[in-house]
Amino acid sequence: MPVYQYVAMDSRGKETKGTLEVASQSEAIGRLKEMGYFPTKVVEAEKAKEKAEKGKKAEKGKGGGGKGAAKGGINIKLPSIKIPGLGGRVKPKVLTTFTRQLATLVDAGLPLLRGLRVLERQEKNANLKGTIGKLAQAVEGGSTFSEALGQHPKVFNRLFISMVKAGEMGGVLEVVLNRLSEFMEKAQKIKGKVVAAMFYPSAVMTVAVVILGVLMVYVVPKFEEIFKDMLEGASLPPFTDFVLQISRTIKGNFLATGGSIAAVVVAVKLVTKTHFGRRLFDKLKLIMPLLGPVISKVAISRFTRTLGTLVSSGVPILQALTIVKETSGNVVIGDAVSAVHESVKEGETITAPLDASKVFPPMVISMVDVGEQTGALPEMLMRIADNYDEEVDNAVSAMTSLLEPIMIVFLAVIVGSIVIALFLPLITLMDKVGGQEGERGKGGKD
């Protein structure tokens, strides 16, 4: 009776290999299903052996040919070509879609390896397609899914890998993948709302800069020439002279002005790369008017949702806090999480360092305290995150409604000031002409 070699996945997604002595391949597949396995590869042992021997002979032939070419002819080594886009990062939106699809397939009972192969075939993003193929190869070679993910740190962050590892250890990979996809979807939703809210002020500021540039470089200099001819050397009003000076500076030193702006931007970026500068910048973001409340609420929502998702997925609290610090995106929040980590490490509570950070509002601290005392910390953290998601919606709406009139008034003041500055000499000229006509009328009467 023939012997068949098989590779199969169990219900937890773990790969297993072995042999079965059965009459046919279909019988081997049926036997594996009865044993609770999901077969991914079933081949007859003799055929597998013959295939391996043919592969070795082919490799030897290639090696011999290579030697002959080196002796008798020219051995040309072609340079490796790197295709732009491959090996880089994957957009969060694309990765979120992949995570949701994989969670759905695994939850439906499809083996992990087969699910990866299905997603690899249908993936359109070149970076992710190549990454999924490498994940499938690693899993097929005996690695766990979390180990395979760890080989691609540019695509999968530590939060993703740690949650998958906890799911594998607990035998609840499908549950963890669902939680991870929900977490990523909500994070994308919040990010999308903030970006959409910032689009209007960004567009208005861009239009304002373009309008000011055109006025200062082209329009105002034309009026300066007109004023010279009309006033015949008379002095201009101080405000008009001030605007003309600005116009001359921008027009005469256009490259220097652009370079100065670029230098300021580069200097700010370099300062924010230092720990002190980044901390100062992140603190400023949290307390600045209009935008500060939105950023603060987003940071709190992200902190609570990330920590709640990790702890509920079985990740140890200390490891979860380390991951939260790395993915917080804000140094001030990260320092608060570091204090929490040290407090928990010493066997103390979470709430004391949160309160001392002066970043988290009293309601959040009280809810965390209740969750910690009742043993329902993950559920309480997720509830806080849901509440703050709604708070973000309200804060974004309030910010947008306030920014619209502020931007309109800002544009009106800037453009109106330039218009007034250009009309002041005309008013002066009209007053002068009116005075001259009055004097002539008086002279005629005399």
C-alpha positions, 0 to 999 in steps of 0.5 A: 500500500502506498505511503502519502506525505502530508502537510496540514493545519490544525484548528488553531492554525498550527502546521503539522507534517507526517505520513499516512499509509492508505490506498489513494490520495483522496482517502488520505485527504478524507482521513486527515479531515476525520482527524480534524486537520485541514490538508494543504499538501498531500503527495505520494512519498515515492513521487515526492522523492523522485521530484526531489532527486530531479531537482538536485540533478537540475541544480548540478547541471546548472552548476556544471554549466556555470563552471564550463562557462567560466572556463571557456567563455565569458561569465556575465553577472547581471546586476540585481534590479530593484523595482520601485515600490517593492519592499517599502511600507504599505498604506494603513488603509490597504493593511486594514482591508487585508486584516479584515479579509484574513479575519473573515477567512480564518473565522469561516474555518479556512486554514491560515495558509490557504487564506494567505494564498487566496489573499495573495492571488487577489491582492492588487498592491504590489508591496502587500502582495509580495509580503503576503507571499513571503508570509505564506512561505514562512508559515508553510516552512514551519514558522508561526504566523507571528514569527512570519509577521516579525520578518516584515517590521516595515509593514506590521508594527509591534502591536499587530505582531504581539496581538497575533502572538497572543492569539496563537498562544491562546488558540483564538487567532480568529478572535484576535484578528477580528479585534485587530481589524476592528481596532484598525478600522476605527483608527482609520475612521478617526484619522479620516475625520480629522484629515477631512476637517483640516482640509478646509483650513489648509485649502483656505490658507493655500488660497490666501498665500497665492492671493497675497503672492500675486498682489505683492509681486504683480498688482502692488508694484503697478500701483506704485508706478501710477502713484509716482506719476499722479502725486508728482513726488508728493509723500505717500500715506505711511500705511501705503508706504509700509505695504509698498516696502513689503512688496519691494522686499518680496519682489526684489528678494523672491528667492531669499524670501522662499529660502528663508521660509524653507530654512524655518521649516527645516529648522522646525523639523530638526528641532522636533527630531530632538527629544526636548523639541518633540516634547515641546511640540507635542505639548503645544499641540495638546494645548493650542486653541481649536485644534488642541482639544481634537488632538487631545481627544484623539490621543486619549482614544488611541491610548485607551483603545490600544491598551484595551485591545491588547489586554483583552487579547491576552497580551501581558500588561507590562508588554502592552504598556510598552507597545502603547508607548511606542505607538502613542504618536505623542511624547507627552502621552508616551511619558505618561505611559512610561510612568504607568509602566514603572508603577505597574512594575512596582506593583502599584496602580495605574491611576496614580501616574495617569493623574500625575501626568495632567494629560488625562481628564478626571473622568478617564482616571475615575473610569480606569480606577473603577475598571482596575478595582472591579477587574474589568479594565479592558472593558472599561478602556474600550468603553472610554475609547468609544466615548472619546470617539464620539467626543472627537466627532463633536470636537471636529464639528465644533472646530470646523464651525469655528474655523470657517468664520475665522478664516473668512475674517482673516482673508477679509482683513488681509486683502482689505488692508492691501486694498485700503493701502492702495486707495489711500493715495487716491483719497489724498489726491482727490482731497488735494484736487478738491482743495485746489478747485476751491481755491480757484473758485475763491480767486474767481470771486475776488 
